[in-house]
Amino acid sequence: MAIQAGLTSLDDLVASPFARLAELLHGIAPGAPPIDLSLGEPRALIPSFLGPTLEQHLSEFGRYPPIRGIPALRQAIAVWLSRRYPTLAGQVDAEAEVLPLNGSREGLFSAVFPALARKASIARPAVLIPNPFYQAYAAGAAASGAEPVFLDSAGATQFLPALDAIDEQLLRRTVALYLCTPSNPQGAVADRSYLAAAIALARRFDFMLFADECYSEIYSDTPPPGALDAAFAANESFANVVTFNSLSKRSGLPGLRSGFVAGDPAFIAAFARFRNVACPQVPLPIQHVSVRAWSDEAHVEQGRALYRQNFDIAGAVLQGRYGYRRPQGGFFLWLDIAAHGGGEEAVKTLWKGCGVRLLPGKYLARTGASGVNPGVNHVRVALVHDSATTGEALGRIVATLG
């Protein structure tokens, strides 16, 4: 189930899906007033506390912020983890097991370096990446000098990597496994048994499990389980496991650039030392806003209500077309457009025909073990607009493709 993508350069690996989309549509005029469903940028209302809190702390833009964050932010994150996952109540050490990030992306990229340092004696270190994947994973692996190994995550494996199919020799040289749950772009959720199996592998072969849980708060009914929760339930330890989360999706604040990593205290300590010289701090006013955001759930539920409504609209408009299924989490649709020439062709058709901008699934994946890019026949649709815009865009898609 795993295969190296055969990439020839770092440039190939870090090419932005959105830059490729712009190139694909260059010179093609939209057939109607544009609606952009390609970018996972939440459009929900900005939380009411953002402006006043920023204004209260504006003068602190004149100070260098501590790389480990202010104590109030670390504590707010630890309390949120305890509230979100009751098993963790009182079990997260805000001093040793929480590290604020300048958005989760920089953490997901740079965490590979301390993971690699943990196993410096390995001759051919590997980083395991779900396929499709978030580009920061592969970019971090390639920049560190590790081998990015892509694990197909298609419908046959419930859109998650088949852990039991990974070769043992590969596991022995693995330094990190990325796991996105709910997954981007398919919206698949790793259940507790899957998380337990991934954690057991990480501990048996002594690599780091990087749980990207940035979509954990976007769901219809049941909150997705978490990796730290599963790790603590196994042996009351966070060893070999860290989780990444942010306010971009949960709070609809992608421009704030505020997230965190939490878990294995030895790894957090090493990561903090690395970040102290290699990564950006979170500005102090942003940290104070983040304290308010992690402490409030009302604005999060408001966002969830919007996404639930949009998925209700998607079900009514699409009526099972293009393999539509309501995802377990996240705010994306992962539609099968094979009958319409595949993802790239359908994206061009829709942009030219009705002005709806989607992202070809091919740009989020690499050729896997089957010899086929698992995203080639798919498009990703971001349901991040208000309900009226969402309904209009989906209606245009059906009218154009049939």
C-alpha positions as CSV (number, residue, x, y, z in Angstrom):
1,M,0.0,0.0,0.0
2,A,3.0,2.3,0.2
3,I,5.2,3.7,-2.6
4,Q,7.6,6.6,-3.0
5,A,6.2,9.1,-5.4
6,G,9.4,9.1,-7.6
7,L,9.7,12.9,-7.4
8,T,12.8,14.4,-9.0
9,S,13.1,17.7,-7.1
10,L,11.8,19.6,-4.1
11,D,10.1,22.0,-6.4
12,D,7.9,19.1,-7.7
13,L,7.0,18.1,-4.2
14,V,6.0,21.5,-2.9
15,A,4.1,22.8,-5.9
16,S,1.0,24.5,-4.6
17,P,-2.3,22.9,-5.6
18,F,-3.7,26.4,-6.0
19,A,-0.8,27.6,-8.2
20,R,-1.5,24.6,-10.4
21,L,-5.2,25.4,-10.5
22,A,-4.5,29.0,-11.5
23,E,-2.3,27.6,-14.4
24,L,-5.0,25.2,-15.4
25,L,-7.6,27.9,-15.7
26,H,-5.4,30.6,-17.1
27,G,-7.0,32.2,-20.1
28,I,-10.4,30.6,-19.5
29,A,-13.1,33.2,-18.7
30,P,-15.7,32.1,-16.1
31,G,-19.2,31.5,-17.6
32,A,-21.0,33.2,-14.8
33,P,-20.2,35.4,-11.8
34,P,-17.5,33.4,-10.1
35,I,-18.1,31.3,-6.9
36,D,-14.9,29.9,-5.5
37,L,-15.3,26.5,-3.8
38,S,-11.6,25.5,-4.2
39,L,-10.2,27.0,-1.0
40,G,-10.9,25.7,2.5
41,E,-11.2,29.2,3.9
42,P,-14.0,29.4,6.4
43,R,-16.4,32.3,5.7
44,A,-18.3,32.1,9.0
45,L,-18.8,35.3,11.1
46,I,-15.7,36.6,12.9
47,P,-16.0,35.9,16.7
48,S,-17.2,39.1,18.4
49,F,-14.3,39.1,20.9
50,L,-11.6,39.4,18.2
51,G,-11.6,43.1,17.7
52,P,-11.9,44.2,21.4
53,T,-9.2,41.7,22.6
54,L,-6.8,42.8,19.9
55,E,-7.4,46.5,20.7
56,Q,-6.8,45.9,24.4
57,H,-3.3,44.3,23.6
58,L,-2.2,46.4,20.6
59,S,0.8,47.8,22.5
60,E,2.2,44.2,22.8
61,F,3.0,44.2,19.1
62,G,6.1,46.1,20.3
63,R,7.4,43.2,22.3
64,Y,9.1,39.9,21.2
65,P,6.8,37.1,22.2
66,P,8.1,34.0,24.0
67,I,8.5,31.0,21.8
68,R,6.7,28.8,24.3
69,G,3.8,31.2,24.5
70,I,2.3,33.0,27.5
71,P,1.3,30.7,30.4
72,A,-2.4,31.7,29.9
73,L,-2.4,30.4,26.4
74,R,-0.8,27.1,27.2
75,Q,-3.2,26.7,30.1
76,A,-6.2,27.6,27.9
77,I,-5.2,24.9,25.4
78,A,-4.7,22.3,28.1
79,V,-8.1,23.1,29.6
80,W,-9.7,22.9,26.1
81,L,-8.1,19.4,25.5
82,S,-9.5,18.3,28.9
83,R,-12.9,19.7,28.1
84,R,-13.0,18.2,24.6
85,Y,-11.7,14.8,25.6
86,P,-12.9,13.9,29.2
87,T,-10.4,11.1,29.5
88,L,-7.7,13.8,29.5
89,A,-9.3,15.9,32.3
90,G,-6.4,17.1,34.5
91,Q,-3.9,15.0,32.5
92,V,-2.3,17.6,30.1
93,D,0.7,19.4,31.6
94,A,0.5,23.0,30.2
95,E,4.1,23.6,30.9
96,A,5.6,20.4,29.4
97,E,3.1,19.1,26.9
98,V,1.7,22.1,25.1
99,L,3.5,24.3,22.5
100,P,1.8,27.2,20.7
101,L,2.4,27.4,16.9
102,N,2.2,30.2,14.3
103,G,-0.6,28.2,12.7
104,S,-0.5,24.4,12.5
105,R,1.0,24.4,9.0
106,E,4.4,25.6,10.2
107,G,4.3,23.0,13.0
108,L,3.3,20.2,10.7
109,F,6.2,21.1,8.4
110,S,8.9,21.7,11.0
111,A,8.1,18.8,13.3
112,V,9.8,16.4,10.9
113,F,13.2,17.8,11.9
114,P,13.1,16.9,15.6
115,A,11.5,13.6,14.6
116,L,14.4,12.9,12.4
117,A,16.9,13.8,15.1
118,R,15.3,11.1,17.4
119,K,16.5,8.4,15.0
120,A,19.6,10.0,13.6
121,S,21.4,6.7,13.1
122,I,18.9,5.5,10.5
123,A,20.5,5.3,7.0
124,R,17.4,5.9,4.9
125,P,14.8,7.6,7.2
126,A,11.2,7.6,5.9
127,V,8.2,9.7,6.6
128,L,4.8,8.1,6.0
129,I,2.1,10.3,4.4
130,P,-1.5,9.5,3.6
131,N,-2.4,9.9,-0.1
132,P,-4.2,12.3,-0.8
133,F,-2.4,14.6,1.6
134,Y,-1.8,18.1,2.9
135,Q,1.3,19.5,1.1
136,A,3.1,20.6,4.3
137,Y,3.7,16.9,5.2
138,A,5.6,16.1,2.0
139,A,7.4,19.4,2.0
140,G,8.7,18.8,5.5
141,A,9.8,15.3,4.7
142,A,11.6,16.4,1.6
143,A,13.3,19.5,3.2
144,S,14.6,17.3,6.0
145,G,16.2,14.9,3.7
146,A,13.8,12.0,4.6
147,E,12.1,9.9,2.0
148,P,8.4,10.7,1.6
149,V,6.4,7.5,1.3
150,F,2.8,7.8,0.2
151,L,0.1,5.5,1.6
152,D,-3.0,5.1,-0.6
153,S,-6.1,6.3,1.3
154,A,-9.0,5.5,-1.1
155,G,-12.5,4.1,-0.7
156,A,-11.3,0.6,-0.4
157,T,-9.6,1.4,3.0
158,Q,-12.3,3.9,4.2
159,F,-10.1,6.7,3.0
160,L,-7.4,6.0,5.6
161,P,-4.0,4.3,5.1
162,A,-4.1,0.5,5.5
163,L,-1.8,0.2,8.5
164,D,-1.6,-3.5,8.4
165,A,-0.3,-3.4,4.8
166,I,2.9,-1.3,5.6
167,D,6.0,-3.3,5.2
168,E,7.9,-4.0,8.5
169,Q,11.3,-3.0,7.0
170,L,9.7,0.3,6.1
171,L,8.3,0.8,9.6
172,R,11.8,0.2,11.0
173,R,13.2,3.2,9.2
174,T,10.2,5.4,9.7
175,V,10.7,8.6,11.8
176,A,7.1,9.9,11.5
177,L,3.6,9.0,10.3
178,Y,1.2,11.7,9.5
179,L,-2.5,11.0,10.1
180,C,-5.2,13.5,9.3
181,T,-8.5,12.9,11.0
182,P,-11.0,14.0,9.9
183,S,-9.1,13.7,6.7
184,N,-8.6,16.4,4.1
185,P,-10.1,16.0,1.5
186,Q,-12.3,13.0,2.2
187,G,-13.7,13.8,5.6
188,A,-13.0,10.3,7.0
189,V,-12.6,9.9,10.7
190,A,-10.2,7.4,12.3
191,D,-12.1,5.6,15.1
192,R,-10.6,4.7,18.4
193,S,-9.5,1.2,17.3
194,Y,-7.7,2.7,14.2
195,L,-6.0,5.3,16.4
196,A,-5.0,2.6,18.9
197,A,-3.4,0.6,16.1
198,A,-1.5,3.6,14.7
199,I,-0.2,4.4,18.2
200,A,0.8,0.8,18.8
201,L,2.9,0.9,15.6
202,A,4.5,4.2,16.6
203,R,5.5,2.8,19.9
204,R,6.6,-0.6,18.6
205,F,8.9,0.9,16.0
206,D,9.7,4.1,18.0
207,F,8.5,6.7,15.5
208,M,6.3,9.8,16.0
209,L,2.6,9.8,15.2
210,F,1.7,13.3,14.0
211,A,-2.1,13.6,14.3
212,D,-3.3,16.5,12.2
213,E,-6.7,17.1,13.9
214,C,-7.4,20.6,12.5
215,Y,-10.9,19.6,11.4
216,S,-11.8,17.9,14.7
217,E,-14.4,20.5,15.6
218,I,-16.3,20.3,12.3
219,Y,-18.8,17.4,12.4
220,S,-22.5,16.8,12.1
221,D,-23.3,14.7,15.2
222,T,-20.6,12.8,16.9
223,P,-17.3,14.5,17.9
224,P,-14.4,12.6,16.4
225,P,-12.1,10.8,18.8
226,G,-8.6,12.2,19.4
227,A,-5.1,10.7,19.2
228,L,-4.1,12.0,22.7
229,D,-7.2,10.5,24.1
230,A,-6.5,7.2,22.6
231,A,-2.8,7.3,23.6
232,F,-3.6,8.0,27.2
233,A,-6.3,5.3,27.3
234,A,-3.7,2.8,26.1
235,N,-1.1,3.3,28.9
236,E,-1.7,6.7,30.6
237,S,1.1,8.2,28.5
238,F,1.5,10.5,25.4
239,A,4.7,8.8,24.4
240,N,5.3,8.9,20.6
241,V,2.1,10.9,19.9
242,V,1.5,14.6,19.3
243,T,-1.6,16.3,18.0
244,F,-1.8,19.4,16.0
245,N,-4.8,21.8,16.0
246,S,-5.5,25.4,15.2
247,L,-8.1,28.2,15.2
248,S,-8.2,28.4,11.4
249,K,-11.0,25.8,11.0
250,R,-12.4,25.5,14.5
251,S,-12.9,29.3,15.0
252,G,-13.0,30.4,11.4
253,L,-9.8,32.5,11.8
254,P,-7.3,31.3,9.2
255,G,-5.7,34.7,9.1
256,L,-4.9,34.7,12.8
257,R,-2.2,32.1,12.3
258,S,-2.5,30.5,15.7
259,G,-2.4,26.8,16.5
260,F,-0.7,24.3,18.8
261,V,1.0,21.0,19.2
262,A,0.5,18.9,22.3
263,G,1.5,15.5,23.6
264,D,4.8,13.6,24.2
265,P,6.7,15.8,26.6
266,A,10.2,14.7,25.4
267,F,9.3,15.5,21.8
268,I,7.7,18.8,22.8
269,A,10.9,19.8,24.6
270,A,13.0,19.0,21.6
271,F,10.6,20.8,19.3
272,A,10.6,23.9,21.4
273,R,14.4,24.0,21.2
274,F,14.2,23.7,17.4
275,R,11.5,26.3,17.1
276,N,13.5,28.7,19.3
277,V,15.9,29.3,16.4
278,A,14.1,28.1,13.3
279,C,10.4,29.1,13.5
280,P,8.2,32.2,14.1
281,Q,6.7,33.1,17.5
282,V,3.0,33.9,17.8
283,P,2.6,37.7,18.4
284,L,1.4,38.5,21.9
285,P,-1.9,40.2,20.9
286,I,-2.7,37.0,18.8
287,Q,-1.9,34.9,21.9
288,H,-4.4,36.9,23.9
289,V,-7.1,36.4,21.3
290,S,-6.3,32.7,21.2
291,V,-6.9,32.4,24.9
292,R,-10.4,33.8,24.4
293,A,-11.0,31.5,21.4
294,W,-9.9,28.3,23.1
295,S,-12.1,29.2,26.1
296,D,-15.3,29.8,24.1
297,E,-17.5,27.2,22.4
298,A,-20.5,29.3,21.3
299,H,-18.8,30.7,18.2
300,V,-17.6,27.1,17.3
301,E,-21.1,25.7,17.5
302,Q,-22.3,28.6,15.3
303,G,-19.8,27.5,12.6
304,R,-20.8,23.9,13.0
305,A,-24.5,24.9,12.4
306,L,-23.5,26.6,9.1
307,Y,-21.6,23.5,7.9
308,R,-24.5,21.2,8.9
309,Q,-26.9,23.4,6.9
310,N,-24.5,23.3,3.9
311,F,-24.3,19.5,4.0
312,D,-28.1,19.3,4.1
313,I,-28.2,21.5,1.0
314,A,-25.5,19.3,-0.7
315,G,-27.6,16.2,0.0
316,A,-30.7,17.8,-1.4
317,V,-29.1,19.2,-4.5
318,L,-26.7,16.4,-5.5
319,Q,-29.0,13.6,-4.6
320,G,-26.2,11.0,-4.7
321,R,-24.7,12.2,-7.9
322,Y,-20.9,12.0,-8.4
323,G,-20.6,9.4,-5.5
324,Y,-21.7,12.0,-3.0
325,R,-21.7,10.9,0.6
326,R,-22.0,13.1,3.7
327,P,-18.5,13.1,5.2
328,Q,-18.0,12.3,8.9
329,G,-16.1,15.5,9.5
330,G,-14.6,18.6,7.9
331,F,-16.3,20.8,5.3
332,F,-15.2,19.3,2.0
333,L,-16.9,17.1,-0.6
334,W,-14.8,14.6,-2.4
335,L,-16.7,14.0,-5.6
336,D,-16.0,11.3,-8.3
337,I,-16.1,13.0,-11.7
338,A,-14.7,10.2,-13.7
339,A,-17.8,10.2,-16.0
340,H,-17.0,13.8,-16.9
341,G,-13.4,13.4,-18.0
342,G,-11.8,13.3,-14.6
343,G,-11.0,16.1,-12.1
344,E,-9.0,18.5,-14.3
345,E,-11.3,18.3,-17.2
346,A,-14.4,18.8,-15.1
347,V,-12.9,21.8,-13.3
348,K,-12.3,23.5,-16.7
349,T,-15.8,22.6,-17.8
350,L,-17.4,24.0,-14.7
351,W,-15.3,27.2,-14.7
352,K,-16.0,27.9,-18.3
353,G,-19.6,26.8,-18.2
354,C,-20.9,28.2,-14.9
355,G,-18.1,30.1,-13.1
356,V,-17.7,27.6,-10.2
357,R,-14.1,27.1,-9.2
358,L,-13.2,23.6,-7.7
359,L,-9.8,22.0,-7.0
360,P,-8.8,18.9,-9.0
361,G,-8.2,16.0,-6.7
362,K,-5.1,15.1,-8.7
363,Y,-3.3,18.1,-7.2
364,L,-3.7,16.8,-3.6
365,A,-2.2,13.3,-4.3
366,R,0.6,11.4,-5.9
367,T,0.8,8.2,-7.9
368,G,0.3,5.4,-5.4
369,A,0.9,1.6,-5.2
370,S,-1.8,1.0,-7.8
371,G,0.2,3.0,-10.3
372,V,-2.7,5.6,-10.4
373,N,-3.0,8.9,-8.7
374,P,-6.0,8.3,-6.3
375,G,-7.3,11.9,-6.8
376,V,-7.3,11.9,-10.6
377,N,-11.0,11.3,-11.0
378,H,-12.1,13.5,-8.1
379,V,-12.7,17.1,-7.3
380,R,-12.6,18.8,-3.8
381,V,-15.5,21.1,-3.0
382,A,-15.2,23.4,0.0
383,L,-18.6,24.2,1.5
384,V,-17.4,27.3,3.3
385,H,-19.8,29.9,2.1
386,D,-23.3,30.9,3.4
387,S,-26.2,28.6,2.6
388,A,-27.5,30.7,-0.3
389,T,-24.1,30.8,-2.1
390,T,-23.6,27.1,-1.4
391,G,-26.9,26.2,-2.9
392,E,-26.4,28.4,-5.9
393,A,-22.9,26.9,-6.6
394,L,-24.0,23.3,-6.3
395,G,-27.1,23.9,-8.4
396,R,-24.8,25.3,-11.2
397,I,-22.6,22.2,-11.0
398,V,-25.6,19.9,-11.5
399,A,-27.0,22.0,-14.3
400,T,-23.6,22.1,-16.1
401,L,-22.5,18.4,-15.6
402,G,-26.0,16.8,-15.4
